[in-house]
Amino acid sequence: MAAQYEIRADYDTDTIVVYQAYAPAIADAALRAGRFVAPFSFHRMTWIKPSLPWLMHRSNWARKPGQERVLAVRMTREGWEEALSQAVLTTADPAAVAQAAVHVQWDPERSLRGAALNHYSIQVGIGRRLIRTFTDDWIVGLTDLTPQVRKAAALTRTGHAAQARRLFPAERVYPLPRSLDGLLAPSG
């Protein structure tokens, strides 16, 4: 049985994949440039999620207005862990949350059909102070997953969730450095 609070992700020795859903104008510009550029906002928090099923739930399978395009964002593990080292749980003292460079929240993980599961998925909000570092230094590649997401949505709707799942990379438990253990899981 999975632990209630674990980061599950697609990762390799040097990188981790996180997901974001955007309006077509933002996704198209980013894919053309190979990095985030205007109209991406560098002046507000951006949320990254290592769980593709959770993002599918959140974006309504790339059908929610402003979230019609799904990007896989490959970033350095060093950057990911640096972000987590600056994180404050959104359930912490409001003053600490307001000052934090990075926010972390845990939401119920989702099945492909959208049902809440009995373990949680991490969402990481990169604040304005770190946006440029995230976009310019930590990201090593962007991939448009929208066609896969739409195909998987159609398969899931027609009762072929197992086939849909095979369209997505396997997510496995991410090995956090011990120094980050206490920062992530909500207490009590």
SVG drawing of the C-alpha trace seen along z (x, -y; Angstrom):
<svg xmlns="http://www.w3.org/2000/svg" viewBox="-18 -41 40 43">
<polyline fill="none" stroke="black" stroke-width="0.4" points="0.0,0.0 1.3,-3.5 2.2,-5.9 -0.4,-8.7 2.1,-11.5 4.7,-10.5 5.8,-12.3 5.2,-10.1 6.8,-11.3 8.4,-10.4 12.1,-11.1 15.6,-10.0 19.1,-10.5 19.1,-14.3 15.6,-15.4 12.0,-15.2 8.8,-15.8 6.2,-18.1 3.0,-19.1 1.1,-22.3 -2.0,-23.2 -2.2,-26.4 -4.2,-28.4 -3.1,-27.7 -1.4,-31.1 1.0,-30.4 1.7,-26.8 2.3,-27.7 4.7,-30.5 6.6,-28.3 6.9,-25.4 8.1,-27.7 10.8,-29.3 11.7,-26.0 11.1,-27.9 8.4,-30.0 8.1,-33.4 5.3,-36.0 2.3,-35.7 3.4,-33.4 3.2,-35.5 6.5,-36.1 4.6,-38.1 2.4,-35.5 2.8,-32.1 2.9,-29.1 1.8,-25.7 3.7,-22.5 2.4,-19.0 4.4,-15.8 1.2,-13.8 -0.3,-13.6 -3.6,-12.0 -4.1,-14.8 -3.5,-17.5 -6.0,-15.7 -8.6,-16.0 -7.7,-19.6 -7.8,-20.6 -10.8,-18.4 -8.7,-16.5 -7.5,-19.8 -11.0,-21.0 -11.2,-23.6 -11.0,-27.2 -7.4,-28.5 -6.1,-24.9 -6.6,-23.4 -3.0,-22.5 -1.0,-20.2 2.8,-20.5 5.3,-18.1 8.0,-20.3 11.3,-18.5 13.3,-20.2 16.5,-19.5 16.2,-17.5 18.5,-20.0 16.0,-22.8 13.1,-20.7 14.8,-20.0 15.9,-23.6 12.3,-24.7 11.1,-22.2 13.8,-23.4 12.2,-26.8 8.7,-25.5 6.1,-26.3 2.9,-24.2 -0.2,-26.2 -1.7,-25.0 1.1,-26.7 0.8,-30.1 -0.6,-32.6 2.2,-35.0 4.8,-32.3 2.8,-31.3 2.7,-35.0 6.4,-35.3 7.3,-31.9 9.0,-31.7 7.4,-28.3 4.1,-26.9 3.3,-23.2 -0.2,-21.7 -1.4,-18.1 -4.6,-17.2 -6.2,-13.7 -4.6,-11.9 -7.1,-11.0 -7.9,-8.0 -8.2,-8.4 -12.0,-8.6 -11.5,-11.4 -12.2,-9.5 -10.3,-10.6 -7.8,-8.0 -6.6,-7.3 -3.2,-9.0 -2.2,-12.5 -0.5,-14.3 1.8,-17.3 1.3,-20.6 4.2,-23.1 3.7,-26.8 6.7,-28.6 6.5,-32.2 7.4,-35.4 10.9,-35.5 11.8,-32.2 9.9,-32.3 12.9,-33.3 15.1,-30.8 12.5,-28.1 12.0,-29.1 15.6,-30.0 17.7,-27.7 15.7,-24.7 13.7,-23.8 15.5,-21.6 12.7,-20.8 9.0,-21.2 6.8,-18.6 3.2,-19.1 1.1,-16.2 -2.2,-17.5 -2.7,-14.9 -2.0,-12.1 -4.3,-13.6 -7.2,-13.9 -6.7,-10.3 -6.5,-9.1 -9.7,-11.1 -11.6,-9.4 -10.3,-6.0 -11.3,-6.6 -14.8,-7.8 -15.4,-4.7 -14.3,-2.3 -10.7,-1.7 -8.9,-3.2 -6.1,-0.6 -5.3,-1.6 -5.4,-5.2 -3.0,-4.7 -0.4,-3.1 -0.3,-6.5 1.3,-8.1 4.7,-7.6 5.0,-5.5 5.2,-7.5 7.1,-6.1 8.1,-7.3 10.6,-10.1 13.4,-9.6 13.6,-12.9 16.7,-13.8 16.3,-13.4 16.6,-17.1 13.3,-17.6 11.2,-14.9 9.6,-17.2 8.9,-20.1 6.4,-18.2 3.8,-16.1 1.2,-18.0 1.3,-17.4 -1.6,-15.8"/>
</svg>
